[in-house]
């Protein structure tokens, strides 16, 4: 490090710190870890709101995080309260300076062709106690009715008996 500068508090904020003396390899790994952690956090937080992925755009002024979901109204919260809370959490966790990170919610235009949204839908059907085969056929029917050429759903684990198996 140069004289007089302190290293960032966490190894991840290299995304926004383009001036840092860091190897290209390290930067890509750090960016990948940041994306993976952010995706995991948002998946856990927004699973009920049809979370369908995240996109990170880095501009010189700020870092934009675009959250794709099927129910954007719930992601935003009343008067944008929830998205502000998420922004604050992301900012604190990854050591972004004040007002340098911004979160946006984007609606998934075709819910049926979004694998992640359908996976969440299937998850809630199974958690609700619906039979595995019936839940899968419901998802398949919904996807096919919305103009897909084909679809494959694979679930595995203990479906009925103690023995685990996979069903296509």
ABEGO torsion letter per residue (X at the ends): XBBGBBBBABAAAAAABAABBBBAAAAAAAAAAAAAAAAAAAAAAAAAAGBAEBBBBBBAABBBBBBBBABAAAAAEBGGAAAAAAAAAAAAAAGBBBGABBBBBBBBABAAABAAAAAAAAAAAAAAGBBAAAAAAAAAAAAAAAGBABBBBBBBEBAABABBBBBX
